[in-house]
Amino acid sequence: MTPSMVFTQNGGTLSLREIPQHAPDRFAQALLSALSGGWRVVSYFGVQAEDGVRLYCLLSFKSHATIGVMSTLVTGKSFYSLTDEAPQLHLFEREIAEQFSLDPEGHPWPKPVRFAPALGSLPGSAPHRPPTIGIMDFYRVEGDEVHEVAVGPVHAGIIEPGHFRFQCFGEEVMHLEVSLGYQHRGVERMMQGRPGERMRKLAETMAGDTTIGHGTAYAMIVEALASTAPPARAQAVRGIALELERLANHTGDLGAISGDVGYLPTASFCGRIRGDFLNMTAGICGSRFGRDLVVPGGVAFDLSADGARQLADRIRTARDEVTNAIDLLWDTPSVLARLEGTGVVSEQTALELGLVGPAARASGLNRDIRRDHPFGIYSMSQIPVETGKSGDVYARTMVRWLEMEKSLDFIEEQLAQLPGGATRRAVGEVSAECLAVALTEGWRGEVCHVALTDARGAFSRYKVTDPSFHNWSGLAMALRGGQISDFPLCNKSFNLSYCGVDL
Amino acid sequence: MIDTIFHMALVLAMPPLLLGVIGKTKAAFAGRVGAPFLQPYYDMGRLMQKGIVLSDSTTWIFRAGPVVTLAATLFASLLVPLGRHAAPISFEGDMILFAYLFALGRFFTTTAALDTASSFEGMGAAREVTFSCLAEPTLFFALITLTRLSGTMSLTPMLQHVTLSVWLATGAALILLLAGLFVVVLAENCRIPFDDPNTHLELTMIHEVMVLDHSGPYFCCILYGAALKLYLLGALFVNIALPFSSGNGYLDWGIFACGMLGLAVAIGVVESVMARLRLIRVPQLLVAALILTAFSLVLVVR
């Protein structure tokens, strides 16, 4: 009997031949028993094969920093849906179903995730036509006093498009359904082919505010496939850039949360300080979002001794300013009254839905890729993981702030002990017929890139899982039983990406 | 005659300035420069030059909403004395007309909101009506307390009755009354902590969400009417809070105008130092205000 999965680690590769291919029922069994044994799905996707559609599932086991891979071949029109037993799979299964025109057998809510043409289909059968954009059935609650509120996809603010359908009883939300797909760009399709400059740029824009997170994951994929290890100095610069990205976005989020509760001082201060953090990234590479900084093999820009000293100074100033601005929040009872108990996601729900990042940590789940599957500089230098307990907006706010403190410490520590040497190493040829996996902890949570190469060393499939993909259902659950007027606040406390899901 | 001219000039020209002062105060707290004091006037001027977009599904009620509301508020402005000067119109029982002119305006605003059949505006209308039900008794308790003190049911003699000597005699009752009235000023005018006039989030708004579909001059009517309402309820507050009379008529106008600006600063400070209440907590604060004014009546009656 073949083992249920093969193991690798973050930034590792496997030859496609090594990966066990199970019969569909054994695959379902192995997947379920792994999930009940403490494994967690990081990616689950289909690949067009000659004789059917091959499904790959990647799982993470945090205490051993192990990533397990298993696969199955679907030759019939349907595959087993495990959503009933493992809700964290629900969106992955819907995605596989629509990308390969399959039927998720037993899925409780099979509907489109996006409105894009299929990536492939079973040999001999034509792919399904994509659904008309925005036309679909929504979950409905019947009753005389139940009313439905539809928000979006066009919103009043300057935000991304997405549709939210509330089933309300008075002011109480009984159910919220989030429907995305309006931002689909066909990123996964464009990522097929030979790795190169164009793909690196594409990876950086998968979710524009996670440029370093996605950019680093892409670089790790190419480095893994080419067996190149970037120099230590490059790893340190990548780490600093990733933490600066976290600082900028967390500061922006804390400001937006206080703006939403109508508390202006923190909102205004944070708006400016976010710009300071972005400018620090610009100080390293010339782009406020860190575009073109991370390249396969290292980083494209070095941090001079002078630049490092200046950055350390700016970090010190920013730390004082941001501490003052955020302390105002904790010192204002009316703000705390607004945050506490709003939008609660229980630890159990977070675990079942497979939430990641600050949202998961606020519910008490102790997961962080920087510690569980350390990559780059984080395998040298530990960064403490902060968790909350209550799972409400307050916890998500607090966890962000605690993470910012740790990021500031981390950057100061790295700047004080920057390794010498080169910042970039030449990258060799990409190996053929391999699977490579890279996980990074972006500011929203776990960013997962998986690449499969063909016989010529080109990507035959490039699968991206943005943290938002895991977390949108967390937002829906946070609203259940809550007040509809709390939705904007809950939404800010998650601050998820639309284009990261729509890809 | 000269007083009536002053009265009309202040009531017509000054209300948007209060919004400008509130905005500046909030900006100062947030460390920003802020929009100019006269920005609300520029905004209204800009709106007057714009066209109007009307939804096919709306009826005359939608168009009547802003006009009736503004007309009712303008009429109410004739009933409130400003400072130590009598109102242009004053008769026994005008305080009830004053309160229900606002109710008339609210009725038309909410029906116009329902007329659009938008789920957001329906929610806003439901919230507005619920909360004003709780704010109205507070206003009446305050007015009844004043009636008891002055022995009249007309706003002008009632408010002019409150002098320094009355304050010395029944200060405790008047402080409670003012506290309740301040809450009503904030609640009726959709200020923080009840509503956030600056938000663009449809799901959390109360008043702003009801007027989302209005545009151009209609929206200008709404903005101006809202500023006027703030001005009138504020005038009620300032009349009681500043019981001084200098004897010089012109100086009294100045004192009153400064009192109004001071109130705007106070509102700006409140908006800067506290967050919005959760929507389900709003009735609790309104009931607290009701109890304050009820106590002030008890103190006066005992």
Interface residues (C-beta under 8 A of the other chain):
Chain A: H147 E148 V149 A150 V151 A156 G157 E171 S258 D260 V261 G262 Y263 L264 P265 A267 S268 F269 T332 S334 V335 A337 R338 T342 Q483 I484 S485 D486 F487 P488 L489
Chain B: K26 F29 A30 G31 R32 S119 F120 G122 M123 I192 P193 D196 N198 T199 H200 L201 E202 L203 T204 E271 S272 V273 M274 A275 R276 L277 R278 L279 I280 R281
